[in-house]
Amino acid sequence: MRRILSNQLQDDLVASFRTELQKNRIINIPVLAEQIRIRNEAENVALEDISEWLMHYAKSVSAPMVFEKSPLDA
């Protein structure tokens, strides 16, 4: 079951996605999802839900994706 996200979180997801794609021409799903989760911690949305949304959106616009964690996360 897909979680319904607040308008604020959806706006952040779309804006972050577009910025990342313009800047790097590729979406690093785990890194971007964690950045979004931290900025919206009060929403209490699981990292997996944000990652799922990012993957779905990337597929819908044929954006390239990678799944590499930041070296700082190691």
N, C-alpha and C positions, 0 to 999 in steps of 0.2 A: 504494500500500500504506500503510495507516494504521499509524503508529508506536505501540507499546505504551508507555504512560507509567507511571512508578512510582506507587505508592499515595500517596506524599507529594505528588507533583506533581499528581495528580488531585484530591486533597483541597484543595490550594491553588487550583487552577483553579475548583472548585465554590464554595469559600468566597469567593474574589475576585469571581466572577461574581455571586453572590447579593448581596454587599455593594454592588457597583457598581449593580446593578439597583435595590436598595432606596434607595440614596443619590441616584442621578441619573435613575432610571427609563428609562435607555437604556444600551446597551453600546457604548463606543467601542473597537472591536476592536483597532486598532493600538496605542493607548495602554495598554490593559489587558494585551495580550499582551506588550508590552515590560516592563511592571512585573513580570509573572509570570516572564518569562525571566530578568530580573536577579536576582530573589529565589531562583531555582532554577538559577543558572549552573552549579553542579557537575553537574547532570543532563545538560548538553550537548545540550539539545533546541533545534531550530531555531525561530526566531520564526514561521516559516510553519506549523509543526506546531501550535504553541500557538494561532495565529490560526485555523487550520482547526477545531480542537477548539472554540474559543469560538463560531465561526459555527455549527457543527453544534448545539451546545448551545442557543444563542440561538434557532435555528430550531425546535428541538424544544419549546421552551416559549413560542414566539411572542413573544419579546422583541425590541423595536426595537433596531436596530444603526445605528451611524454608522462611517465610515471616515476620520476626520480625525486627522492627526498633531498632536501637541502643538506649539504655537508654539516651544517650546524645542528641538524636533528640527529646525527649519528651518535 
